[in-house]
């Protein structure tokens, strides 16, 4: 019998709450209060998130974000900017000492991303993991890069026909691994690039065209294969099965504990909803 992990379906939530829940669950797992957890969620409003090491005021058109009614939040993980809209967002939270979790970060990506790999294949797409150690692989994906995530894959991120199809980031804290990321159903590239700062309009256009060659969303790929678009509910079920298969686990649906909810509510207000966190230099 495969080990049981917890499945949280948090649906759509505000950006500060989404990030707060991930941290609250990490804390609960670290304290032995919660099982290893897979979480699927969405964003309301659609949100631009930036990586921990990015500088919001220097890299993001914050006034445009506000004018368009979009959310904005800094993630506790690294990576570059992501526009969370038509996507399935996931997180995996498990103790570092859990059997089979490698100590090396890149190897942990490989193990935890197996569920994503099976999810993509469950949608009829021939995805593979980007192995940047293989001959020629790193140079194949190298690019000047913008502030946008999906500009090029990192270790063991998912690619389809050489284009990045899922972006993930990882954090180790309190003896726990948190990996979360975006599985794009559709992608509005012009909107994303209108939210990022560039030295000139020409550079923005050039970077955007390069991005389109290196990133792809699920429904664009399915359209090319003559398949109907996939909706969020269907994608979530397929990736649930993919996680179970890839990680060798059984997922049991549950809700946030009272402890997690209380901690998440506090973190949303005091941390992820504050300019002190989101605009830190």
C-alpha positions in Angstrom: 0.0 0.0 0.0 1.5 3.4 -1.0 2.0 5.9 1.8 -0.7 8.5 2.2 -0.1 12.2 1.7 -2.6 15.0 2.1 -4.2 16.7 -0.9 -5.4 20.3 -0.4 -7.6 21.9 -3.0 -7.6 25.6 -2.1 -9.2 26.9 -5.3 -8.7 30.5 -6.1 -7.4 32.9 -3.4 -5.7 36.2 -3.0 -1.9 36.2 -3.8 -0.9 37.0 -0.2 -3.0 34.2 1.1 -1.7 31.7 -1.4 1.9 32.3 -0.4 1.0 32.4 3.3 -0.7 29.0 3.0 2.4 27.4 1.5 4.5 28.8 4.4 1.9 27.8 7.0 1.8 24.2 5.7 5.7 24.1 5.6 5.7 25.1 9.3 3.0 22.5 10.2 4.9 19.7 8.4 8.2 20.8 10.1 6.5 20.5 13.5 5.0 17.1 12.7 1.4 18.5 12.8 0.7 17.7 9.1 1.3 14.9 6.6 3.4 15.6 3.5 1.1 17.7 1.3 0.3 18.3 -2.3 -1.7 21.4 -2.9 -3.5 22.7 -6.1 -4.6 26.3 -6.2 -5.5 29.3 -8.3 -5.3 33.1 -8.1 -8.0 35.8 -7.6 -7.2 38.3 -9.0 -4.8 37.1 -11.6 -1.4 37.9 -10.2 2.2 38.7 -11.1 4.6 37.0 -8.7 8.3 37.7 -8.5 11.1 35.6 -7.2 12.6 36.3 -3.8 15.8 37.8 -5.3 14.0 40.1 -7.8 13.5 43.8 -7.1 9.9 44.8 -7.7 10.3 48.5 -8.3 13.3 48.0 -10.6 11.9 45.2 -12.7 8.1 45.5 -12.7 5.7 48.2 -14.0 3.9 48.4 -10.7 1.6 51.2 -11.8 0.4 49.1 -14.7 -0.2 46.1 -12.5 -2.4 48.3 -10.3 -4.2 49.9 -13.2 -5.1 46.5 -14.6 -6.4 45.2 -11.3 -3.8 42.5 -11.0 -2.3 41.2 -7.8 1.4 41.4 -7.0 3.4 39.3 -4.5 6.9 38.2 -3.8 7.4 34.5 -3.5 9.6 33.0 -0.7 11.3 31.0 -3.5 13.7 32.1 -6.2 13.1 32.3 -10.0 11.7 35.0 -12.1 8.3 36.7 -12.7 5.2 34.6 -13.4 1.8 35.8 -14.5 -0.6 33.5 -12.7 -3.9 33.4 -14.6 -4.9 30.5 -16.8 -2.9 27.9 -14.9 -2.8 25.1 -12.4 -0.5 26.1 -9.5 0.8 23.3 -7.4 3.0 23.0 -4.3 4.6 19.9 -2.8 5.7 20.1 0.9 7.6 17.3 2.5 10.2 16.8 5.2 13.8 16.6 3.9 14.3 13.4 5.8 11.3 11.7 4.1 12.4 8.4 2.5 13.5 9.0 -1.1 13.9 12.8 -0.9 17.5 13.6 -2.1 19.6 16.0 -0.2 20.9 17.7 -3.3 18.5 20.4 -4.6 18.8 19.4 -8.3 18.1 15.8 -7.5 15.1 16.7 -5.3 13.7 18.6 -8.3 14.0 15.4 -10.4 12.2 13.3 -7.8 9.4 15.8 -7.1 8.9 16.7 -10.7 8.0 13.1 -11.6 4.4 13.8 -10.8 4.4 16.7 -13.3 5.9 14.6 -15.9 3.2 12.0 -15.6 0.5 14.7 -15.5 1.7 16.1 -18.9 1.8 12.7 -20.4 -1.7 12.1 -19.0 -2.8 15.0 -21.2 -1.3 13.4 -24.3 1.9 15.5 -24.4 5.4 14.1 -24.7 7.0 16.0 -22.0 10.5 15.4 -20.6 12.7 16.8 -17.9 15.5 19.3 -18.9 18.7 17.5 -17.9 21.2 20.4 -18.1 24.1 18.0 -17.4 23.7 16.2 -20.7 26.0 17.1 -23.6 24.6 20.1 -25.4 21.5 20.4 -23.2 22.5 23.6 -21.3 23.6 25.4 -24.5 20.3 24.4 -26.2 18.3 26.3 -23.5 20.7 29.2 -22.9 19.2 32.6 -23.6 19.9 36.2 -22.7 16.8 36.0 -20.5 14.3 38.6 -19.3 12.8 39.0 -15.9 10.1 36.5 -16.9 10.0 32.9 -15.7 9.6 30.4 -18.5 12.4 32.2 -20.4 14.5 29.0 -20.1 14.2 25.9 -18.0 16.2 25.1 -14.9 17.3 21.6 -13.8 14.6 19.0 -14.4 11.8 21.4 -15.3 9.4 20.2 -17.9 9.9 20.8 -21.6 7.8 19.8 -24.6 9.5 19.8 -27.9 12.3 21.9 -26.4 10.0 24.6 -24.9 9.5 25.1 -21.2 6.0 24.0 -20.2 6.1 24.3 -16.4 8.1 26.5 -14.1 9.0 25.5 -10.5 11.0 26.8 -7.6 12.2 25.2 -4.4 12.9 26.3 -0.8 14.4 24.3 2.1 13.5 25.6 5.5 13.0 24.2 8.9 14.0 20.7 7.7 11.2 20.8 5.0 11.3 21.0 1.2 8.7 23.3 -0.5 8.5 23.1 -4.2 5.8 25.1 -6.0 5.2 26.1 -9.5 3.0 26.9 -12.5 1.5 24.6 -15.1 0.3 26.9 -17.8 -3.0 26.1 -19.6 -2.9 29.3 -21.6 -0.4 32.2 -21.7 -0.9 35.9 -22.6 2.7 36.8 -23.5 2.1 40.4 -24.5 0.3 41.1 -21.2 3.2 39.5 -19.2 5.8 41.5 -21.0 3.8 44.7 -20.6 4.2 44.3 -16.9 8.0 44.1 -16.9 10.5 46.9 -17.3 12.9 47.1 -20.2 15.4 49.7 -21.2 13.8 50.3 -24.6 10.6 49.2 -26.4 12.8 47.5 -29.0 14.4 45.3 -26.3 11.0 44.4 -24.9 9.8 43.3 -28.3 13.0 41.3 -29.0 12.8 39.6 -25.6 9.2 38.8 -26.1 9.7 37.1 -29.4 12.5 35.1 -28.0 10.3 34.1 -25.0 7.6 32.8 -27.4 10.1 30.4 -28.9 11.2 29.1 -25.5 7.9 28.8 -23.6 4.6 27.1 -24.3 1.2 26.5 -22.7 -0.7 23.2 -22.6 -3.6 24.3 -24.8 -1.3 25.6 -27.5 0.4 22.2 -27.6 -2.9 20.4 -27.7 -4.2 22.6 -30.5 -1.2 21.7 -32.5 -2.0 18.0 -32.0 -5.6 18.5 -33.0 -6.8 18.0 -29.4 -9.5 20.0 -27.6 -8.4 22.5 -24.9 -8.2 21.3 -21.3 -10.1 23.1 -18.6 -8.7 23.6 -15.1 -10.9 21.0 -13.3 -9.8 18.3 -15.8 -6.1 19.4 -15.6 -6.2 19.2 -11.8 -7.6 15.6 -11.8 -5.0 14.5 -14.4 -2.1 16.0 -12.4 -3.5 14.5 -9.2 -3.2 11.1 -10.8 0.2 12.1 -12.1 1.4 13.1 -8.6 0.2 9.8 -7.2 2.0 7.8 -9.9 5.2 9.8 -10.1 5.7 10.0 -6.3 4.4 6.6 -5.5 1.8 7.9 -3.0 -1.9 7.9 -2.4 -3.5 11.4 -2.0 -6.3 11.8 0.5 -8.3 15.0 0.3 -8.3 17.2 3.4 -8.7 20.8 4.6 -6.3 23.2 6.2 -6.0 22.5 9.9 -7.1 25.3 12.3 -3.5 25.9 13.2 -2.5 26.3 9.5 -5.5 28.5 8.8 -4.7 30.8 11.7 -1.0 31.0 10.8 -1.8 31.6 7.1 -4.2 34.4 8.0 -1.5 36.1 10.1 1.2 35.7 7.5 -1.0 37.0 4.7 -1.5 40.3 6.6 1.9 40.7 8.3 4.2 39.4 5.6 2.9 38.6 2.1 0.4 41.4 2.0 2.9 44.1 3.1 5.1 46.4 1.0 7.9 45.6 3.4 8.0 42.1 2.0 6.9 42.6 -1.6 9.0 45.7 -2.4 12.1 44.9 -0.4 15.3 45.8 -2.2 
